[in-house]
Structure formats: structure tokens, C-alpha cells
Amino acid sequence: MKLPDYEQAVVPRHKVTAYLLSLTHRDGRGKGTFFMRFGFTINNWEQLAHALLRHAADHEVAEVETTSFGTNYVIEGDLVALDGRSPRVRVIWLVATGEQIPTLATAYPLKGTHND
């Protein structure tokens, strides 16, 4: 199964710049270090957003979780990086209760995979 309405999925700028690519965010700095190793930066944040959207289009949903906020869709697979490598990542999309459009919740490297 694909992410429902993935063609309309939203990647908020602040989620990328202040979290996924931040080197100072308490929870995000490890993610920032990871994604920057593959050529993504705050200055080109749109390219990471595009890669995450492509990831949703290219891969199947691995898991669906219902929470009090809505439904989380977990997608795992290779992310097309700027430097030509393809790190394996887990990306979680949230469809909030009462909404239909998926919004990026988080993304991070898959543990136990070789992401050099």
C-alpha cells in the first residue's frame, strides 16, 4: 500500500530546517548530522523535502499506527541523496484526525543498516 494521497503530502519548511537539518535541536541534531553527510543543508532544504516526497512515492507503507493525533504511516527504504548515495531511512507521515493530507512527522536512519 502506498501512502494515501502522497501526491498532496506536505513537508513543512520548519520541520526540515529547525529539526531534520538542525545541529542544535535537542532531538534533531543527530538527524541533522546524518542528512548533512549526504549533501543536504539548511540552504538547500527544499532538496531534502523533495527527496522525502519521492521516498513516499517510491516505497510502500511498512506499518500503520493509530494515535490520538491521527494515523501515522511508516515508510522504510532508500532515500535518493544529493551525493548519489542511497541511505536507508524510516519516514513517518501523519494524517491528522479529521484531515486527509499527509504531513511529514519525522525521518531518521534505519538502525542496523550501512549508511555510509
N, C-alpha and C positions, 0 to 999 in steps of 0.2 A: 504494500500500500504506500502511495506517495503522500506527502504532507498535504492535507486538504487546502485547496486554494493557494498553493505555493506560488502561483503566478502573481498573487497580490501580497505576498509576505512583506513585512516591514522590518527593516534593520535600523533602529533609531541611532542617529549620529552619536548621541551621548553614551549609548551602550558600548559603542566601539571606541570612541576617543577617551572617555572617562573611566572605562572599565577594562575592555579587552586589550587595549593598547597602552594602558596606564602602567607606569613603572612605580607609581606611588600609592595606588589604591590598595588598601589592606588585603582585599580578597582577589583583586585582579592583577597585581604586579607579576605574579608567576605566569599568568596568561600573556601579559604584555611581553615579557622576555621571550616566551615561546613564539608568539606570532611574529615578533620582530626578527627572529632568527631566519624567517622565511621571506623577508623583504617587505613586510607590511610596516607602515609607520603611521603616526598621527597625521602627518602631512598628506598621506595617500589613503586615508581611512576608507574612502569610497571603494577602493580596490578590495579591501578585506570584506566590506559589506557585499560587494558583488560576488566574491568567492563564496561567501556563506550562502547567498541566494542560489548560486549554481550548485553548491553542495546539496541543498534541499531538492533541487530539480533532478540531480543525478542519482540520488540514493533513496532507498526505501526506508520507511519508518521502521525502527527496530523495536520500539516499545511505546506504549501509550499509558500515561498516568493521569488519573483524575485527581485534582486537588480542590481546595476551597476557592482557589483563584480561577480555575478553569481546567483545561485539558493540556497537558504537556505532551509533545511529540518528540521523541528522541530519535535522532538520525546519526548513524555512525558510518564513516567511510573516509576516503581520501579527499583532501581539500587541495584544489589546484592553487599552488602558491606562486608568487611573483618570480621567484628564483628558479622555477622549473621543477622543484621537488613537490612531493605529494604527501604531506604529513597526514597521519590518520587522526581524526578528531571526532569528538561527540558534540553535536549541536542540539540544543533544546529550544524548541519553539513553543510558545504559549498561545493558545486560543482562549482568551479570557471569557469567563461566563457571560453569556448574552451577546458575544461577538462572533464573527466568522473569520476574521483576518488573522493569520498567524503573525506573531511578533517575536523577534529574537529574544530569548531569555538569557542564554549563556552559550559559550563554546569553550572547549578545552581539549588538550591532547588525550588520546586514549591511553590508559595505563597499560604497560606491558607490550607496547609496540615500539618499534625502532623508528624514531622521528628525528633523524639527523639530517 
